[in-house]
Amino acid sequence: NSFCTLLPHSPSIMSVPKLHYYDMGGRAFAARLAFVVGGVEFEDIRYKDGAAIDAAMEKNPKLFPCQTVPTLEVGDVVISQSRAIAFYAARVAKLMPEDALKLAEIDEVVATIDDLVDPLMGTMGKENLAEARAEWVEKTAKPMLARIAAIYARASPEGPFLHGEKPSAADFMLAGIIAYVGSGTLDHVPQDLVMANYPRLAAAFGALMANPAVAAFAAKHPTF
Ligand SMILES: N[C@@H](CCC(=O)N[C@@H](CS)C(=O)NCC(=O)O)C(=O)O
């Protein structure tokens, strides 16, 4: 009996997780950040466009249980939903606190990000896009970003991250939306909306991007 056969089946010990997504940051940004910051090996499977995703879904539907990306293969298990994947990655990276109140603050930040992103998705394809986006910026993005900044200030006045020196899933999810807004792909949304107006959030993003492993990853993948 080798040592391995005596081990109980544990996908997290036995296999490198495989992340499936487009060749861009988007909804995979947070998970990739968590793996990279935590030094966790992962296979970064990138599809060049929607047609390539469609072909992969047809060939292997089990890999895409919700017909969406991202998905993460961990041994025999396939996890869908970007938030679940990012939280899993942050936990495997040992970048999640144990404390119930801190975990509630992370959930609070991430749910507030949803309140910001969901209405933005609702503007996609709108006939009067300029008006819809201007309204999103004023009535949704600004109050939600202010709310997130207030949670950060309350949780850790000194920063840079939500809980001080060590980033968590909240910081990774926030970085995903800051990068998305800053990417210049959202018409009628000022590219510097977050970075110019919310110094506490800009500091968290800056500190993550300054991490040497993250900087090296970003140099290889400009859209992350
Ligand atoms: N709630 C899901 C939404 C996933 C989602 O809408 N993904 C988009 C890409 S960002 C998708 O798979 N669209 C279908 C496609 O691209 O073929 C999540 O957070 O993972």
PDBQT file of the ligand as one rigid body, heavy atoms in Angstrom, charges set to zero:
ROOT
HETATM    1  N1  LIG A 301     -24.165  34.156 -12.028  1.00  0.00    +0.000 N 
HETATM    2  C1  LIG A 301     -23.196  33.637 -12.945  1.00  0.00    +0.000 C 
HETATM    3  C2  LIG A 301     -23.283  34.388 -14.247  1.00  0.00    +0.000 C 
HETATM    4  C3  LIG A 301     -22.313  33.828 -15.241  1.00  0.00    +0.000 C 
HETATM    5  C4  LIG A 301     -22.445  34.469 -16.598  1.00  0.00    +0.000 C 
HETATM    6  O1  LIG A 301     -23.437  35.134 -16.934  1.00  0.00    +0.000 OA
HETATM    7  N2  LIG A 301     -21.430  34.246 -17.416  1.00  0.00    +0.000 N 
HETATM    8  C5  LIG A 301     -21.446  34.725 -18.780  1.00  0.00    +0.000 C 
HETATM    9  C6  LIG A 301     -20.076  35.196 -19.175  1.00  0.00    +0.000 C 
HETATM   10  S1  LIG A 301     -19.434  36.448 -18.098  1.00  0.00    +0.000 SA
HETATM   11  C7  LIG A 301     -21.799  33.548 -19.692  1.00  0.00    +0.000 C 
HETATM   12  O2  LIG A 301     -21.425  32.431 -19.410  1.00  0.00    +0.000 OA
HETATM   13  N3  LIG A 301     -22.491  33.808 -20.781  1.00  0.00    +0.000 N 
HETATM   14  C8  LIG A 301     -22.758  32.783 -21.740  1.00  0.00    +0.000 C 
HETATM   15  C9  LIG A 301     -21.616  32.634 -22.687  1.00  0.00    +0.000 C 
HETATM   16  O3  LIG A 301     -20.688  33.462 -22.649  1.00  0.00    +0.000 OA
HETATM   17  O4  LIG A 301     -21.634  31.694 -23.507  1.00  0.00    +0.000 OA
HETATM   18  C10 LIG A 301     -21.802  33.743 -12.357  1.00  0.00    +0.000 C 
HETATM   19  O5  LIG A 301     -21.542  34.671 -11.584  1.00  0.00    +0.000 OA
HETATM   20  O6  LIG A 301     -20.959  32.889 -12.655  1.00  0.00    +0.000 OA
ENDROOT
TORSDOF 0
